[in-house]
Amino acid sequence: MKLLKGINYLFISITIVLLILFFVNLLGNPLYRNDGRFFTSIAHIISIPLLIIFSFIISVKTKQQKGIILFALFLATISMNWIIQYLQMMNPDWIPFFGLLMINALTGTIYIKALQSFPRQISKQDITTVFPKNKIASRYLNWAIKDYTWLIFPILLAGCAILKVSEKLSDLFVLITGLLCLYVNYEKSSKTERNKILWLFWGLISFTLIMIVYSILNASVTEVSRNVKLVFNIGLILTFVLSQIMSLFFSNTFDTGILIRRTLVDGLIFIVIVLIYNTIEHYFLHWLSHKLEISDVILSSLLSGIFVLAFSPLHHKFMSYLEKRVKNNHLEDTEI
């Protein structure tokens, strides 16, 4: 435990030095200040000092909880990873390729190991109990929790980068392994511990959804504007930082199920249904007007009215169902 804390303090110190170096060059050179890449990454840059502070507080307050210390180490490592990438954007000669390679591999490894121990260390018995029939998942996780994988995972991730395997594939490998460990821990944890895990889970889901939307937008549009990139980056960082804060500091203060599943999820379903209904109405009427060659405003309005009357029963059923669901959830929350 002391060794992990010592490594964490070392990583925090290195990150602070690199952060000072970055800001000195950023503020002292107009070329860097006017670089659009740093403008769109402002959310990441601002979050680095916050993550370092969180990592330090967790390390000071935590005594014998290995999972919490590993999570603090992950926050310090990912902060160092980000600042090293920004320094390399300024000048590739400052950071050798091997250094960036190893910090990426180390970040992924610490993430997996942190989820194996957060909020407590999973065991072979836990894995067998959770996956009694799935031999592949059971055997893989039993191998993944072994101590020597501290060496295997960095070599594996670094090897993928050297062989120029898609970065998304290596990230997917880290993500799936981490989620499997998180699932085992969730199944074998108490109610209080589950709340910590759920914050991480919902944060990860939200982060992934934002990334998917951004990837679709990036693929469908020739060039995404700086402001749009900035908005997406802010959304990603807010999701990441808030899920970490809630999981590590306020998991017992707010019930995850009430705040997220019963509020955000129900609200999202409500918005999606309304969006689908309005979209279908718009495109159907546009198609029908084109087919019938209707250009008269009065006839178009009449068609719109007929459409609304024809589909209003289904629309009202959806709305009534959602209103009842939200109302029931509100009553349950009040009782709690």
C-alpha positions as CSV (number, residue, x, y, z in Angstrom):
1,M,0.0,0.0,0.0
2,K,2.8,2.4,0.8
3,L,4.5,1.6,-2.5
4,L,1.3,2.4,-4.4
5,K,1.0,5.7,-2.5
6,G,4.6,6.5,-3.2
7,I,4.2,5.8,-6.9
8,N,1.1,8.0,-6.9
9,Y,2.8,10.9,-5.3
10,L,5.7,10.5,-7.8
11,F,3.3,10.6,-10.7
12,I,1.5,13.6,-9.2
13,S,4.8,15.5,-8.9
14,I,5.9,14.7,-12.5
15,T,2.5,15.8,-13.8
16,I,2.7,19.1,-11.9
17,V,6.2,19.8,-13.4
18,L,4.9,18.9,-16.9
19,L,1.8,21.1,-16.4
20,I,3.9,24.1,-15.4
21,L,6.1,23.5,-18.4
22,F,3.1,23.3,-20.7
23,F,1.5,26.5,-19.4
24,V,4.8,28.5,-19.5
25,N,5.1,27.6,-23.2
26,L,1.4,28.1,-24.0
27,L,1.2,31.5,-22.4
28,G,4.7,32.6,-23.7
29,N,4.3,31.7,-27.3
30,P,1.5,33.3,-29.5
31,L,1.8,30.4,-31.9
32,Y,0.6,27.9,-29.3
33,R,-2.1,30.3,-28.0
34,N,-3.6,30.6,-31.5
35,D,-3.4,26.9,-32.2
36,G,-7.0,25.6,-32.6
37,R,-6.1,22.2,-31.2
38,F,-5.4,23.7,-27.8
39,F,-8.6,25.7,-28.0
40,T,-10.8,22.6,-28.5
41,S,-8.9,20.8,-25.8
42,I,-9.4,23.5,-23.1
43,A,-11.8,21.2,-21.1
44,H,-9.1,18.5,-20.9
45,I,-6.4,21.1,-20.0
46,I,-8.6,22.6,-17.2
47,S,-9.5,19.1,-15.8
48,I,-5.9,18.0,-15.4
49,P,-5.3,20.1,-12.2
50,L,-8.6,19.0,-10.8
51,L,-7.8,15.3,-11.3
52,I,-4.4,15.8,-9.7
53,I,-6.1,17.5,-6.7
54,F,-8.6,14.6,-6.4
55,S,-5.8,12.0,-6.7
56,F,-3.8,13.8,-3.9
57,I,-6.8,14.1,-1.6
58,I,-7.8,10.4,-2.1
59,S,-4.2,9.3,-1.4
60,V,-4.0,11.3,1.8
61,K,-7.3,10.2,3.2
62,T,-7.3,6.5,2.2
63,K,-5.4,4.1,4.4
64,Q,-5.9,0.4,3.6
65,Q,-8.2,0.4,0.6
66,K,-6.2,-0.9,-2.4
67,G,-8.9,-0.2,-4.9
68,I,-9.3,3.4,-3.9
69,I,-5.5,4.0,-4.1
70,L,-5.4,2.4,-7.5
71,F,-8.1,4.7,-8.7
72,A,-6.2,7.7,-7.4
73,L,-3.2,6.3,-9.3
74,F,-5.3,6.0,-12.4
75,L,-6.4,9.7,-12.1
76,A,-2.7,10.8,-11.8
77,T,-1.7,8.5,-14.7
78,I,-4.4,9.7,-17.1
79,S,-3.5,13.3,-16.2
80,M,0.1,12.7,-17.0
81,N,-0.9,10.9,-20.2
82,W,-2.9,14.0,-21.4
83,I,-0.3,16.6,-20.5
84,I,2.4,14.5,-22.3
85,Q,0.2,14.4,-25.4
86,Y,-0.2,18.2,-25.4
87,L,3.5,18.7,-24.9
88,Q,4.2,16.5,-27.9
89,M,1.7,18.6,-29.9
90,M,3.9,21.6,-29.1
91,N,7.1,19.9,-29.9
92,P,7.5,16.2,-30.8
93,D,11.2,16.3,-29.8
94,W,10.3,16.9,-26.2
95,I,8.6,13.6,-25.6
96,P,10.0,10.5,-27.3
97,F,7.6,8.1,-28.9
98,F,8.6,5.3,-26.5
99,G,7.7,7.5,-23.5
100,L,4.2,8.2,-24.9
101,L,3.9,4.5,-25.8
102,M,4.6,3.4,-22.2
103,I,2.4,6.0,-20.5
104,N,-0.5,4.9,-22.7
105,A,0.1,1.2,-21.9
106,L,0.5,2.0,-18.2
107,T,-2.8,4.0,-18.1
108,G,-4.8,1.2,-19.6
109,T,-3.2,-1.4,-17.2
110,I,-3.9,0.7,-14.1
111,Y,-7.5,1.3,-15.2
112,I,-8.0,-2.5,-15.5
113,K,-6.3,-3.2,-12.2
114,A,-8.2,-0.4,-10.4
115,L,-11.6,-1.9,-11.5
116,Q,-10.5,-5.3,-10.3
117,S,-10.0,-3.9,-6.8
118,F,-12.7,-1.2,-6.7
119,P,-14.3,-1.0,-4.2
120,R,-12.8,-4.3,-3.2
121,Q,-10.5,-7.0,-4.7
122,I,-12.4,-9.6,-6.7
123,S,-11.4,-13.3,-6.2
124,K,-11.5,-16.5,-8.2
125,Q,-14.5,-17.6,-6.2
126,D,-16.3,-14.3,-7.1
127,I,-15.6,-14.8,-10.8
128,T,-16.8,-18.5,-10.7
129,T,-20.0,-17.5,-8.9
130,V,-20.8,-14.7,-11.3
131,F,-19.9,-16.6,-14.4
132,P,-20.8,-20.3,-13.6
133,K,-21.6,-21.3,-17.2
134,N,-19.5,-18.8,-19.2
135,K,-16.1,-20.6,-19.1
136,I,-14.4,-18.1,-21.5
137,A,-15.2,-15.1,-19.3
138,S,-14.4,-17.0,-16.1
139,R,-11.0,-18.3,-17.3
140,Y,-10.0,-14.9,-18.8
141,L,-10.8,-13.0,-15.7
142,N,-9.1,-15.6,-13.5
143,W,-6.0,-15.0,-15.6
144,A,-6.4,-11.2,-15.7
145,I,-6.4,-10.9,-11.8
146,K,-3.1,-12.6,-11.5
147,D,-0.2,-10.4,-10.3
148,Y,2.1,-11.0,-13.3
149,T,-0.5,-9.3,-15.6
150,W,0.9,-6.1,-14.2
151,L,3.7,-6.8,-16.7
152,I,1.7,-8.6,-19.4
153,F,-0.9,-5.9,-20.0
154,P,1.6,-3.0,-20.6
155,I,3.6,-5.2,-23.0
156,L,0.4,-6.3,-24.8
157,L,-0.9,-2.7,-25.1
158,A,2.5,-1.3,-26.1
159,G,2.9,-4.1,-28.7
160,C,-0.5,-3.2,-30.3
161,A,0.8,0.4,-30.7
162,I,4.1,-0.7,-32.2
163,L,2.3,-3.0,-34.6
164,K,0.0,-0.1,-35.5
165,V,-3.1,-2.0,-34.4
166,S,-6.1,0.3,-34.4
167,E,-6.1,2.4,-31.2
168,K,-9.9,1.9,-30.9
169,L,-9.3,-1.9,-30.8
170,S,-6.8,-1.6,-27.9
171,D,-9.2,0.8,-26.1
172,L,-12.0,-1.7,-26.6
173,F,-9.9,-4.4,-25.1
174,V,-9.2,-2.3,-22.0
175,L,-12.8,-1.2,-21.8
176,I,-14.3,-4.8,-22.0
177,T,-11.8,-6.2,-19.5
178,G,-12.5,-3.3,-17.1
179,L,-16.3,-3.7,-17.5
180,L,-16.1,-7.4,-16.8
181,C,-14.2,-6.8,-13.6
182,L,-16.6,-4.0,-12.7
183,Y,-19.6,-6.4,-13.3
184,V,-18.1,-9.1,-11.0
185,N,-17.5,-6.5,-8.3
186,Y,-21.0,-5.1,-8.6
187,E,-22.6,-8.6,-8.2
188,K,-20.5,-9.4,-5.1
189,S,-20.7,-5.9,-3.4
190,S,-23.0,-4.5,-0.8
191,K,-25.6,-1.8,-1.6
192,T,-23.3,1.0,-0.6
193,E,-20.5,-0.3,-2.7
194,R,-22.8,-0.9,-5.6
195,N,-23.7,2.8,-5.6
196,K,-20.0,3.7,-6.2
197,I,-19.9,1.2,-9.1
198,L,-23.1,2.5,-10.7
199,W,-21.7,6.1,-10.8
200,L,-18.8,4.8,-12.8
201,F,-21.0,2.6,-15.0
202,W,-23.4,5.5,-15.9
203,G,-20.5,7.8,-16.5
204,L,-18.9,5.3,-18.8
205,I,-22.2,4.8,-20.7
206,S,-22.7,8.5,-21.1
207,F,-19.0,9.0,-22.2
208,T,-19.4,6.2,-24.8
209,L,-22.7,7.7,-26.2
210,I,-21.1,11.1,-26.6
211,M,-18.1,9.5,-28.3
212,I,-20.4,7.6,-30.7
213,V,-22.4,10.7,-31.6
214,Y,-19.2,12.7,-32.2
215,S,-17.7,9.8,-34.3
216,I,-20.9,9.8,-36.5
217,L,-20.8,13.5,-36.8
218,N,-17.1,13.4,-37.7
219,A,-17.7,10.8,-40.4
220,S,-20.7,12.5,-41.9
221,V,-19.4,16.0,-42.0
222,T,-16.4,17.1,-44.1
223,E,-15.0,19.4,-41.4
224,V,-16.4,19.8,-37.9
225,S,-16.1,23.4,-36.6
226,R,-13.9,24.3,-33.6
227,N,-17.0,25.3,-31.5
228,V,-18.7,21.9,-32.1
229,K,-15.4,20.1,-31.1
230,L,-15.2,22.2,-28.0
231,V,-18.8,21.4,-27.0
232,F,-18.2,17.7,-27.4
233,N,-14.9,17.8,-25.5
234,I,-16.6,19.7,-22.6
235,G,-19.4,17.1,-22.5
236,L,-16.9,14.2,-22.4
237,I,-14.8,15.8,-19.7
238,L,-17.8,16.8,-17.5
239,T,-19.1,13.2,-17.8
240,F,-15.8,11.7,-16.9
241,V,-15.0,14.1,-14.0
242,L,-18.5,14.1,-12.5
243,S,-18.7,10.3,-12.5
244,Q,-15.4,10.1,-10.7
245,I,-16.3,12.7,-8.1
246,M,-19.7,11.2,-7.4
247,S,-18.3,7.7,-7.1
248,L,-15.3,8.5,-4.9
249,F,-16.7,11.3,-2.7
250,F,-20.5,11.5,-2.8
251,S,-21.8,8.0,-3.6
252,N,-23.6,7.8,-0.2
253,T,-25.1,11.3,-0.5
254,F,-27.1,10.7,-3.7
255,D,-28.9,7.5,-4.7
256,T,-27.7,6.7,-8.2
257,G,-30.9,4.9,-9.2
258,I,-33.1,7.9,-8.3
259,L,-30.9,10.6,-9.8
260,I,-29.9,8.8,-13.0
261,R,-32.1,5.9,-13.9
262,R,-35.4,7.5,-12.8
263,T,-34.7,11.0,-13.9
264,L,-32.2,11.2,-16.7
265,V,-33.2,7.9,-18.4
266,D,-37.0,8.6,-18.2
267,G,-36.4,12.1,-19.5
268,L,-34.2,10.9,-22.3
269,I,-36.9,8.3,-23.3
270,F,-39.5,11.1,-23.3
271,I,-37.4,13.4,-25.5
272,V,-36.5,10.5,-27.9
273,I,-40.2,9.6,-28.4
274,V,-41.2,13.2,-29.0
275,L,-38.3,13.6,-31.4
276,I,-39.2,10.4,-33.4
277,Y,-42.9,11.4,-33.6
278,N,-42.1,14.9,-34.9
279,T,-39.5,13.6,-37.3
280,I,-41.9,11.0,-38.8
281,E,-44.6,13.6,-39.1
282,H,-42.3,16.0,-40.9
283,Y,-40.8,13.6,-43.4
284,F,-44.0,11.7,-44.1
285,L,-45.9,14.9,-44.9
286,H,-43.0,16.1,-47.0
287,W,-42.9,12.8,-49.0
288,L,-46.7,12.8,-49.4
289,S,-46.8,16.4,-50.6
290,H,-44.1,15.6,-53.1
291,K,-45.8,12.4,-54.4
292,L,-49.2,14.1,-54.7
293,E,-47.6,17.3,-56.0
294,I,-49.3,19.4,-53.4
295,S,-48.0,23.0,-53.1
296,D,-51.1,24.6,-51.7
297,V,-50.6,25.8,-48.1
298,I,-54.2,25.0,-47.1
299,L,-54.1,21.5,-48.5
300,S,-50.7,20.9,-46.7
301,S,-52.2,22.1,-43.4
302,L,-55.2,19.8,-43.9
303,L,-52.9,16.8,-44.5
304,S,-51.0,17.7,-41.3
305,G,-54.2,17.8,-39.4
306,I,-55.3,14.4,-40.7
307,F,-51.9,12.9,-39.8
308,V,-52.2,14.3,-36.3
309,L,-55.7,12.9,-35.8
310,A,-54.7,9.5,-37.2
311,F,-51.7,9.0,-35.0
312,S,-52.8,11.0,-31.9
313,P,-54.2,7.9,-30.1
314,L,-50.8,6.2,-30.3
315,H,-49.1,9.4,-29.3
316,H,-51.3,9.9,-26.3
317,K,-50.7,6.3,-25.1
318,F,-47.0,6.8,-25.2
319,M,-47.4,10.1,-23.3
320,S,-49.7,8.6,-20.7
321,Y,-47.3,5.7,-20.1
322,L,-44.3,8.1,-19.6
323,E,-46.3,10.4,-17.4
324,K,-47.4,7.5,-15.2
325,R,-43.9,6.1,-15.0
326,V,-42.4,9.5,-14.0
327,K,-45.2,10.0,-11.5
328,N,-44.7,6.6,-9.9
329,N,-41.0,7.2,-9.7
330,H,-41.6,10.5,-8.1
331,L,-43.8,8.9,-5.4
332,E,-41.2,6.2,-4.8
333,D,-38.5,8.8,-4.3
334,T,-40.8,10.7,-1.9
335,E,-41.3,7.6,0.2
336,I,-37.6,6.9,0.3
